[in-house]
Amino acid sequence: MTTTGAAPDVFEALADPTRRWMLQRLAREGAQTPTRLAEQLPISRQAVSRHLSVLERSKLVRAQQQGREQRYELTPAPLDDARAFIHELELAWDTRLLALGQLLADEA
């Protein structure tokens, strides 16, 4: 089993609750500026920008220049690699648990 594509970066990005909140916000409300996101969080605009950099590196968001600020929008395609990786793990564990269940049933 191997991770594919951007999955490791996606997991890094999703590891932080602030970044998960940002992704949820972008999914619900569409593109946002760092300033707008910072207004909703107890952190500085600079901290928001650092979090957005991590999300951009993982390709979960894309920035577009609008006036003096950039607007960030969700690009959820990289989640497919992470979802595929998790699905592989799930299948492997299901197989092992079924085998264990059969072994226990045979011994009973």
N, CA, C and O atoms as CSV, one atom per row, in Angstrom:
chain,resi,resn,atom,element,x,y,z
A,1,MET,N,N,0.852,-1.171,0.000
A,1,MET,CA,C,0.000,0.000,0.000
A,1,MET,C,C,0.897,1.234,0.000
A,1,MET,O,O,1.839,1.329,0.786
A,2,THR,N,N,0.601,2.153,-0.869
A,2,THR,CA,C,1.397,3.374,-0.950
A,2,THR,C,C,0.475,4.573,-1.003
A,2,THR,O,O,-0.664,4.494,-1.462
A,3,THR,N,N,1.006,5.699,-0.514
A,3,THR,CA,C,0.255,6.925,-0.694
A,3,THR,C,C,0.536,7.418,-2.096
A,3,THR,O,O,1.630,7.229,-2.627
A,4,THR,N,N,-0.447,8.044,-2.687
A,4,THR,CA,C,-0.282,8.517,-4.049
A,4,THR,C,C,-0.423,10.020,-4.091
A,4,THR,O,O,-1.015,10.627,-3.199
A,5,GLY,N,N,0.119,10.609,-5.123
A,5,GLY,CA,C,-0.085,12.035,-5.365
A,5,GLY,C,C,0.267,12.902,-4.183
A,5,GLY,O,O,1.340,12.776,-3.594
A,6,ALA,N,N,-0.652,13.785,-3.842
A,6,ALA,CA,C,-0.415,14.788,-2.810
A,6,ALA,C,C,-0.901,14.343,-1.441
A,6,ALA,O,O,-0.987,15.170,-0.533
A,7,ALA,N,N,-1.221,13.074,-1.259
A,7,ALA,CA,C,-1.802,12.640,0.009
A,7,ALA,C,C,-0.985,13.049,1.233
A,7,ALA,O,O,-1.578,13.541,2.193
A,8,PRO,N,N,0.342,12.877,1.261
A,8,PRO,CA,C,1.068,13.290,2.473
A,8,PRO,C,C,0.883,14.773,2.786
A,8,PRO,O,O,0.676,15.124,3.948
A,9,ASP,N,N,0.952,15.643,1.798
A,9,ASP,CA,C,0.733,17.070,2.027
A,9,ASP,C,C,-0.693,17.340,2.475
A,9,ASP,O,O,-0.920,18.224,3.302
A,10,VAL,N,N,-1.644,16.609,1.954
A,10,VAL,CA,C,-3.039,16.792,2.340
A,10,VAL,C,C,-3.210,16.425,3.809
A,10,VAL,O,O,-3.883,17.142,4.549
A,11,PHE,N,N,-2.607,15.316,4.242
A,11,PHE,CA,C,-2.713,14.927,5.640
A,11,PHE,C,C,-2.059,15.961,6.549
A,11,PHE,O,O,-2.585,16.251,7.623
A,12,GLU,N,N,-0.934,16.516,6.144
A,12,GLU,CA,C,-0.286,17.579,6.910
A,12,GLU,C,C,-1.227,18.779,7.024
A,12,GLU,O,O,-1.384,19.352,8.102
A,13,ALA,N,N,-1.838,19.146,5.932
A,13,ALA,CA,C,-2.740,20.296,5.930
A,13,ALA,C,C,-3.958,20.050,6.816
A,13,ALA,O,O,-4.397,20.947,7.536
A,14,LEU,N,N,-4.498,18.847,6.763
A,14,LEU,CA,C,-5.694,18.529,7.531
A,14,LEU,C,C,-5.420,18.290,9.009
A,14,LEU,O,O,-6.354,18.209,9.806
A,15,ALA,N,N,-4.157,18.177,9.381
A,15,ALA,CA,C,-3.801,17.888,10.772
A,15,ALA,C,C,-4.127,19.041,11.713
A,15,ALA,O,O,-4.260,18.831,12.918
A,16,ASP,N,N,-4.256,20.237,11.190
A,16,ASP,CA,C,-4.478,21.405,12.035
A,16,ASP,C,C,-5.952,21.810,12.034
A,16,ASP,O,O,-6.551,21.954,10.968
A,17,PRO,N,N,-6.544,21.996,13.221
A,17,PRO,CA,C,-7.968,22.351,13.269
A,17,PRO,C,C,-8.287,23.704,12.630
A,17,PRO,O,O,-9.377,23.887,12.089
A,18,THR,N,N,-7.361,24.641,12.685
A,18,THR,CA,C,-7.605,25.941,12.051
A,18,THR,C,C,-7.704,25.782,10.543
A,18,THR,O,O,-8.567,26.385,9.906
A,19,ARG,N,N,-6.820,24.970,9.973
A,19,ARG,CA,C,-6.870,24.752,8.516
A,19,ARG,C,C,-8.133,23.985,8.122
A,19,ARG,O,O,-8.724,24.259,7.078
A,20,ARG,N,N,-8.545,23.033,8.948
A,20,ARG,CA,C,-9.804,22.324,8.647
A,20,ARG,C,C,-10.977,23.300,8.675
A,20,ARG,O,O,-11.867,23.228,7.827
A,21,TRP,N,N,-10.980,24.209,9.646
A,21,TRP,CA,C,-12.043,25.213,9.726
A,21,TRP,C,C,-12.037,26.072,8.468
A,21,TRP,O,O,-13.093,26.351,7.899
A,22,MET,N,N,-10.849,26.493,8.033
A,22,MET,CA,C,-10.742,27.320,6.822
A,22,MET,C,C,-11.314,26.584,5.620
A,22,MET,O,O,-12.056,27.168,4.830
A,23,LEU,N,N,-10.976,25.311,5.476
A,23,LEU,CA,C,-11.499,24.533,4.350
A,23,LEU,C,C,-13.023,24.440,4.415
A,23,LEU,O,O,-13.700,24.559,3.393
A,24,GLN,N,N,-13.554,24.229,5.602
A,24,GLN,CA,C,-15.014,24.166,5.748
A,24,GLN,C,C,-15.648,25.504,5.372
A,24,GLN,O,O,-16.684,25.549,4.708
A,25,ARG,N,N,-15.031,26.557,5.791
A,25,ARG,CA,C,-15.537,27.897,5.487
A,25,ARG,C,C,-15.538,28.136,3.974
A,25,ARG,O,O,-16.522,28.619,3.414
A,26,LEU,N,N,-14.426,27.795,3.322
A,26,LEU,CA,C,-14.327,27.973,1.875
A,26,LEU,C,C,-15.327,27.085,1.143
A,26,LEU,O,O,-15.884,27.486,0.122
A,27,ALA,N,N,-15.552,25.892,1.658
A,27,ALA,CA,C,-16.523,24.986,1.036
A,27,ALA,C,C,-17.934,25.543,1.153
A,27,ALA,O,O,-18.719,25.449,0.209
A,28,ARG,N,N,-18.262,26.118,2.298
A,28,ARG,CA,C,-19.618,26.636,2.531
A,28,ARG,C,C,-19.876,27.971,1.860
A,28,ARG,O,O,-20.950,28.201,1.302
A,29,GLU,N,N,-18.875,28.859,1.917
A,29,GLU,CA,C,-19.125,30.245,1.514
A,29,GLU,C,C,-18.376,30.692,0.275
A,29,GLU,O,O,-18.548,31.829,-0.164
A,30,GLY,N,N,-17.558,29.840,-0.297
A,30,GLY,CA,C,-16.817,30.224,-1.491
A,30,GLY,C,C,-15.539,30.971,-1.159
A,30,GLY,O,O,-15.102,31.002,-0.009
A,31,ALA,N,N,-14.953,31.564,-2.170
A,31,ALA,CA,C,-13.647,32.215,-2.055
A,31,ALA,C,C,-13.655,33.301,-0.975
A,31,ALA,O,O,-14.638,34.021,-0.802
A,32,GLN,N,N,-12.537,33.397,-0.256
A,32,GLN,CA,C,-12.386,34.356,0.835
A,32,GLN,C,C,-10.990,34.968,0.787
A,32,GLN,O,O,-10.046,34.347,0.298
A,33,THR,N,N,-10.870,36.175,1.294
A,33,THR,CA,C,-9.556,36.800,1.455
A,33,THR,C,C,-8.994,36.407,2.819
A,33,THR,O,O,-9.752,36.037,3.716
A,34,PRO,N,N,-7.673,36.483,2.985
A,34,PRO,CA,C,-7.096,36.225,4.307
A,34,PRO,C,C,-7.677,37.154,5.371
A,34,PRO,O,O,-7.897,36.737,6.508
A,35,THR,N,N,-7.920,38.390,5.013
A,35,THR,CA,C,-8.490,39.346,5.960
A,35,THR,C,C,-9.860,38.882,6.431
A,35,THR,O,O,-10.154,38.917,7.626
A,36,ARG,N,N,-10.690,38.453,5.506
A,36,ARG,CA,C,-12.043,37.977,5.847
A,36,ARG,C,C,-11.976,36.754,6.752
A,36,ARG,O,O,-12.732,36.649,7.718
A,37,LEU,N,N,-11.072,35.830,6.440
A,37,LEU,CA,C,-10.912,34.645,7.284
A,37,LEU,C,C,-10.418,35.041,8.674
A,37,LEU,O,O,-10.904,34.521,9.679
A,38,ALA,N,N,-9.462,35.951,8.733
A,38,ALA,CA,C,-8.895,36.380,10.015
A,38,ALA,C,C,-9.959,37.037,10.900
A,38,ALA,O,O,-9.894,36.936,12.125
A,39,GLU,N,N,-10.930,37.705,10.290
A,39,GLU,CA,C,-12.006,38.332,11.070
A,39,GLU,C,C,-12.813,37.301,11.855
A,39,GLU,O,O,-13.427,37.626,12.872
A,40,GLN,N,N,-12.808,36.067,11.381
A,40,GLN,CA,C,-13.605,35.008,12.000
A,40,GLN,C,C,-12.800,34.140,12.964
A,40,GLN,O,O,-13.351,33.232,13.587
A,41,LEU,N,N,-11.511,34.411,13.089
A,41,LEU,CA,C,-10.623,33.568,13.889
A,41,LEU,C,C,-9.910,34.393,14.960
A,41,LEU,O,O,-9.738,35.602,14.805
A,42,PRO,N,N,-9.500,33.744,16.035
A,42,PRO,CA,C,-8.762,34.458,17.082
A,42,PRO,C,C,-7.256,34.495,16.814
A,42,PRO,O,O,-6.449,34.424,17.741
A,43,ILE,N,N,-6.889,34.606,15.537
A,43,ILE,CA,C,-5.473,34.671,15.163
A,43,ILE,C,C,-5.269,35.843,14.199
A,43,ILE,O,O,-6.228,36.379,13.644
A,44,SER,N,N,-4.016,36.227,14.013
A,44,SER,CA,C,-3.705,37.368,13.158
A,44,SER,C,C,-3.865,37.024,11.681
A,44,SER,O,O,-3.921,35.855,11.299
A,45,ARG,N,N,-3.936,38.058,10.871
A,45,ARG,CA,C,-3.985,37.869,9.426
A,45,ARG,C,C,-2.724,37.173,8.944
A,45,ARG,O,O,-2.787,36.356,8.025
A,46,GLN,N,N,-1.579,37.478,9.545
A,46,GLN,CA,C,-0.324,36.828,9.166
A,46,GLN,C,C,-0.374,35.330,9.460
A,46,GLN,O,O,0.113,34.526,8.665
A,47,ALA,N,N,-0.959,34.953,10.591
A,47,ALA,CA,C,-1.098,33.529,10.914
A,47,ALA,C,C,-2.037,32.849,9.918
A,47,ALA,O,O,-1.790,31.719,9.498
A,48,VAL,N,N,-3.106,33.536,9.547
A,48,VAL,CA,C,-4.024,33.001,8.539
A,48,VAL,C,C,-3.269,32.780,7.234
A,48,VAL,O,O,-3.437,31.747,6.586
A,49,SER,N,N,-2.442,33.741,6.849
A,49,SER,CA,C,-1.668,33.611,5.610
A,49,SER,C,C,-0.722,32.412,5.666
A,49,SER,O,O,-0.541,31.721,4.663
A,50,ARG,N,N,-0.129,32.162,6.811
A,50,ARG,CA,C,0.749,30.986,6.939
A,50,ARG,C,C,-0.049,29.698,6.778
A,50,ARG,O,O,0.398,28.764,6.113
A,51,HIS,N,N,-1.229,29.652,7.388
A,51,HIS,CA,C,-2.083,28.470,7.236
A,51,HIS,C,C,-2.509,28.296,5.770
A,51,HIS,O,O,-2.532,27.180,5.252
A,52,LEU,N,N,-2.840,29.393,5.124
A,52,LEU,CA,C,-3.231,29.316,3.712
A,52,LEU,C,C,-2.074,28.838,2.842
A,52,LEU,O,O,-2.296,28.157,1.840
A,53,SER,N,N,-0.843,29.185,3.211
A,53,SER,CA,C,0.330,28.705,2.463
A,53,SER,C,C,0.426,27.182,2.529
A,53,SER,O,O,0.733,26.529,1.531
A,54,VAL,N,N,0.163,26.624,3.706
A,54,VAL,CA,C,0.176,25.162,3.845
A,54,VAL,C,C,-0.923,24.552,2.981
A,54,VAL,O,O,-0.695,23.560,2.288
A,55,LEU,N,N,-2.106,25.142,3.024
A,55,LEU,CA,C,-3.212,24.630,2.210
A,55,LEU,C,C,-2.925,24.764,0.715
A,55,LEU,O,O,-3.304,23.900,-0.077
A,56,GLU,N,N,-2.257,25.844,0.338
A,56,GLU,CA,C,-1.915,26.042,-1.071
A,56,GLU,C,C,-0.856,25.039,-1.515
A,56,GLU,O,O,-0.925,24.511,-2.625
A,57,ARG,N,N,0.124,24.776,-0.653
A,57,ARG,CA,C,1.172,23.798,-0.980
A,57,ARG,C,C,0.566,22.405,-1.181
A,57,ARG,O,O,1.036,21.635,-2.018
A,58,SER,N,N,-0.464,22.093,-0.420
A,58,SER,CA,C,-1.125,20.794,-0.563
A,58,SER,C,C,-2.136,20.792,-1.712
A,58,SER,O,O,-2.767,19.775,-2.001
A,59,LYS,N,N,-2.275,21.948,-2.358
A,59,LYS,CA,C,-3.180,22.136,-3.493
A,59,LYS,C,C,-4.653,22.016,-3.111
A,59,LYS,O,O,-5.502,21.754,-3.963
A,60,LEU,N,N,-4.953,22.211,-1.820
A,60,LEU,CA,C,-6.342,22.208,-1.371
A,60,LEU,C,C,-7.018,23.549,-1.593
A,60,LEU,O,O,-8.246,23.636,-1.597
A,61,VAL,N,N,-6.218,24.600,-1.779
A,61,VAL,CA,C,-6.759,25.912,-2.117
A,61,VAL,C,C,-5.949,26.495,-3.265
A,61,VAL,O,O,-4.805,26.113,-3.513
A,62,ARG,N,N,-6.584,27.428,-3.952
A,62,ARG,CA,C,-5.933,28.146,-5.053
A,62,ARG,C,C,-6.180,29.627,-4.816
A,62,ARG,O,O,-7.285,30.038,-4.460
A,63,ALA,N,N,-5.130,30.426,-5.018
A,63,ALA,CA,C,-5.240,31.871,-4.808
A,63,ALA,C,C,-5.399,32.581,-6.144
A,63,ALA,O,O,-4.788,32.213,-7.147
A,64,GLN,N,N,-6.242,33.615,-6.124
A,64,GLN,CA,C,-6.404,34.495,-7.279
A,64,GLN,C,C,-6.320,35.929,-6.786
A,64,GLN,O,O,-6.959,36.303,-5.803
A,65,GLN,N,N,-5.528,36.715,-7.476
A,65,GLN,CA,C,-5.369,38.118,-7.105
A,65,GLN,C,C,-6.651,38.885,-7.384
A,65,GLN,O,O,-7.231,38.775,-8.465
A,66,GLN,N,N,-7.086,39.663,-6.400
A,66,GLN,CA,C,-8.248,40.518,-6.576
A,66,GLN,C,C,-7.926,41.835,-5.880
A,66,GLN,O,O,-7.964,41.936,-4.654
A,67,GLY,N,N,-7.610,42.832,-6.683
A,67,GLY,CA,C,-7.207,44.114,-6.113
A,67,GLY,C,C,-5.899,43.960,-5.364
A,67,GLY,O,O,-4.931,43.413,-5.891
A,68,ARG,N,N,-5.875,44.442,-4.140
A,68,ARG,CA,C,-4.665,44.360,-3.330
A,68,ARG,C,C,-4.543,43.044,-2.578
A,68,ARG,O,O,-3.482,42.743,-2.031
A,69,GLU,N,N,-5.603,42.264,-2.541
A,69,GLU,CA,C,-5.572,41.009,-1.798
A,69,GLU,C,C,-5.815,39.829,-2.715
A,69,GLU,O,O,-6.306,39.964,-3.835
A,70,GLN,N,N,-5.458,38.685,-2.204
A,70,GLN,CA,C,-5.749,37.446,-2.907
A,70,GLN,C,C,-7.000,36.832,-2.302
A,70,GLN,O,O,-7.270,36.966,-1.108
A,71,ARG,N,N,-7.746,36.166,-3.146
A,71,ARG,CA,C,-8.912,35.409,-2.685
A,71,ARG,C,C,-8.558,33.938,-2.846
A,71,ARG,O,O,-8.034,33.518,-3.878
A,72,TYR,N,N,-8.850,33.181,-1.827
A,72,TYR,CA,C,-8.550,31.749,-1.823
A,72,TYR,C,C,-9.836,30.973,-2.001
A,72,TYR,O,O,-10.857,31.258,-1.375
A,73,GLU,N,N,-9.756,29.975,-2.883
A,73,GLU,CA,C,-10.911,29.109,-3.102
A,73,GLU,C,C,-10.498,27.659,-2.909
A,73,GLU,O,O,-9.348,27.284,-3.136
A,74,LEU,N,N,-11.451,26.867,-2.491
A,74,LEU,CA,C,-11.228,25.448,-2.259
A,74,LEU,C,C,-11.017,24.721,-3.581
A,74,LEU,O,O,-11.736,24.959,-4.552
A,75,THR,N,N,-10.036,23.840,-3.612
A,75,THR,CA,C,-9.830,22.929,-4.741
A,75,THR,C,C,-9.755,21.517,-4.149
A,75,THR,O,O,-8.668,21.048,-3.811
A,76,PRO,N,N,-10.889,20.843,-4.024
A,76,PRO,CA,C,-10.959,19.599,-3.251
A,76,PRO,C,C,-10.379,18.354,-3.916
A,76,PRO,O,O,-10.330,17.300,-3.281
A,77,ALA,N,N,-9.945,18.436,-5.157
A,77,ALA,CA,C,-9.457,17.236,-5.857
A,77,ALA,C,C,-8.363,16.486,-5.096
A,77,ALA,O,O,-8.385,15.255,-5.106
A,78,PRO,N,N,-7.401,17.153,-4.433
A,78,PRO,CA,C,-6.369,16.399,-3.709
A,78,PRO,C,C,-6.924,15.512,-2.593
A,78,PRO,O,O,-6.243,14.590,-2.144
A,79,LEU,N,N,-8.125,15.775,-2.150
A,79,LEU,CA,C,-8.726,14.916,-1.132
A,79,LEU,C,C,-8.982,13.509,-1.673
A,79,LEU,O,O,-9.084,12.554,-0.902
A,80,ASP,N,N,-9.086,13.383,-2.989
A,80,ASP,CA,C,-9.301,12.061,-3.590
A,80,ASP,C,C,-8.146,11.116,-3.282
A,80,ASP,O,O,-8.376,9.946,-2.978
A,81,ASP,N,N,-6.896,11.606,-3.356
A,81,ASP,CA,C,-5.745,10.761,-3.031
A,81,ASP,C,C,-5.789,10.323,-1.573
A,81,ASP,O,O,-5.532,9.161,-1.261
A,82,ALA,N,N,-6.115,11.253,-0.684
A,82,ALA,CA,C,-6.200,10.920,0.740
A,82,ALA,C,C,-7.326,9.918,0.977
A,82,ALA,O,O,-7.167,8.959,1.733
A,83,ARG,N,N,-8.452,10.146,0.330
A,83,ARG,CA,C,-9.589,9.230,0.476
A,83,ARG,C,C,-9.221,7.834,-0.029
A,83,ARG,O,O,-9.589,6.840,0.598
A,84,ALA,N,N,-8.506,7.742,-1.140
A,84,ALA,CA,C,-8.088,6.446,-1.685
A,84,ALA,C,C,-7.142,5.734,-0.720
A,84,ALA,O,O,-7.246,4.523,-0.525
A,85,PHE,N,N,-6.227,6.482,-0.122
A,85,PHE,CA,C,-5.298,5.898,0.841
A,85,PHE,C,C,-6.053,5.342,2.048
A,85,PHE,O,O,-5.782,4.227,2.493
A,86,ILE,N,N,-6.984,6.109,2.569
A,86,ILE,CA,C,-7.764,5.669,3.726
A,86,ILE,C,C,-8.605,4.448,3.351
A,86,ILE,O,O,-8.760,3.527,4.154
A,87,HIS,N,N,-9.140,4.444,2.147
A,87,HIS,CA,C,-9.935,3.295,1.696
A,87,HIS,C,C,-9.070,2.037,1.625
A,87,HIS,O,O,-9.519,0.957,2.007
A,88,GLU,N,N,-7.831,2.168,1.138
A,88,GLU,CA,C,-6.916,1.015,1.109
A,88,GLU,C,C,-6.677,0.473,2.515
A,88,GLU,O,O,-6.685,-0.739,2.728
A,89,LEU,N,N,-6.466,1.368,3.469
A,89,LEU,CA,C,-6.272,0.938,4.858
A,89,LEU,C,C,-7.509,0.226,5.380
A,89,LEU,O,O,-7.413,-0.814,6.030
A,90,GLU,N,N,-8.659,0.792,5.091
A,90,GLU,CA,C,-9.907,0.207,5.549
A,90,GLU,C,C,-10.083,-1.208,4.993
A,90,GLU,O,O,-10.463,-2.122,5.725
A,91,LEU,N,N,-9.808,-1.386,3.707
A,91,LEU,CA,C,-9.937,-2.715,3.097
A,91,LEU,C,C,-8.969,-3.705,3.716
A,91,LEU,O,O,-9.333,-4.851,3.978
A,92,ALA,N,N,-7.732,-3.270,3.954
A,92,ALA,CA,C,-6.730,-4.157,4.554
A,92,ALA,C,C,-7.167,-4.599,5.950
A,92,ALA,O,O,-7.061,-5.776,6.294
A,93,TRP,N,N,-7.659,-3.652,6.753
A,93,TRP,CA,C,-8.101,-4.002,8.104
A,93,TRP,C,C,-9.360,-4.853,8.075
A,93,TRP,O,O,-9.492,-5.771,8.885
A,94,ASP,N,N,-10.282,-4.578,7.171
A,94,ASP,CA,C,-11.476,-5.413,7.061
A,94,ASP,C,C,-11.095,-6.849,6.748
A,94,ASP,O,O,-11.649,-7.783,7.327
A,95,THR,N,N,-10.151,-7.027,5.835
A,95,THR,CA,C,-9.687,-8.369,5.468
A,95,THR,C,C,-9.071,-9.072,6.668
A,95,THR,O,O,-9.350,-10.246,6.915
A,96,ARG,N,N,-8.234,-8.358,7.415
A,96,ARG,CA,C,-7.577,-8.955,8.590
A,96,ARG,C,C,-8.596,-9.288,9.674
A,96,ARG,O,O,-8.503,-10.338,10.309
A,97,LEU,N,N,-9.557,-8.412,9.886
A,97,LEU,CA,C,-10.565,-8.675,10.911
A,97,LEU,C,C,-11.471,-9.848,10.534
A,97,LEU,O,O,-11.868,-10.632,11.395
A,98,LEU,N,N,-11.791,-9.963,9.254
A,98,LEU,CA,C,-12.579,-11.116,8.810
A,98,LEU,C,C,-11.811,-12.416,9.028
A,98,LEU,O,O,-12.381,-13.414,9.469
A,99,ALA,N,N,-10.514,-12.399,8.716
A,99,ALA,CA,C,-9.684,-13.589,8.920
A,99,ALA,C,C,-9.607,-13.938,10.403
A,99,ALA,O,O,-9.688,-15.110,10.771
A,100,LEU,N,N,-9.452,-12.928,11.253
A,100,LEU,CA,C,-9.415,-13.167,12.688
A,100,LEU,C,C,-10.751,-13.736,13.161
A,100,LEU,O,O,-10.782,-14.682,13.948
A,101,GLY,N,N,-11.836,-13.170,12.691
A,101,GLY,CA,C,-13.157,-13.677,13.060
A,101,GLY,C,C,-13.343,-15.125,12.639
A,101,GLY,O,O,-13.910,-15.923,13.385
A,102,GLN,N,N,-12.870,-15.467,11.451
A,102,GLN,CA,C,-12.975,-16.849,10.974
A,102,GLN,C,C,-12.129,-17.773,11.828
A,102,GLN,O,O,-12.556,-18.876,12.168
A,103,LEU,N,N,-10.912,-17.320,12.180
A,103,LEU,CA,C,-10.026,-18.122,13.028
A,103,LEU,C,C,-10.683,-18.384,14.375
A,103,LEU,O,O,-10.663,-19.513,14.865
A,104,LEU,N,N,-11.258,-17.365,14.968
A,104,LEU,CA,C,-11.929,-17.530,16.264
A,104,LEU,C,C,-13.147,-18.437,16.155
A,104,LEU,O,O,-13.411,-19.240,17.050
A,105,ALA,N,N,-13.880,-18.310,15.066
A,105,ALA,CA,C,-15.041,-19.168,14.854
A,105,ALA,C,C,-14.621,-20.619,14.678
A,105,ALA,O,O,-15.294,-21.517,15.182
A,106,ASP,N,N,-13.518,-20.866,13.969
A,106,ASP,CA,C,-13.018,-22.218,13.757
A,106,ASP,C,C,-12.562,-22.852,15.066
A,106,ASP,O,O,-12.725,-24.055,15.265
A,107,GLU,N,N,-11.992,-22.046,15.958
A,107,GLU,CA,C,-11.508,-22.584,17.232
A,107,GLU,C,C,-12.643,-22.833,18.216
A,107,GLU,O,O,-12.486,-23.619,19.151
A,108,ALA,N,N,-13.774,-22.183,18.023
A,108,ALA,CA,C,-14.885,-22.332,18.968
A,108,ALA,C,C,-15.641,-23.585,18.776
A,108,ALA,O,O,-16.603,-23.843,19.500
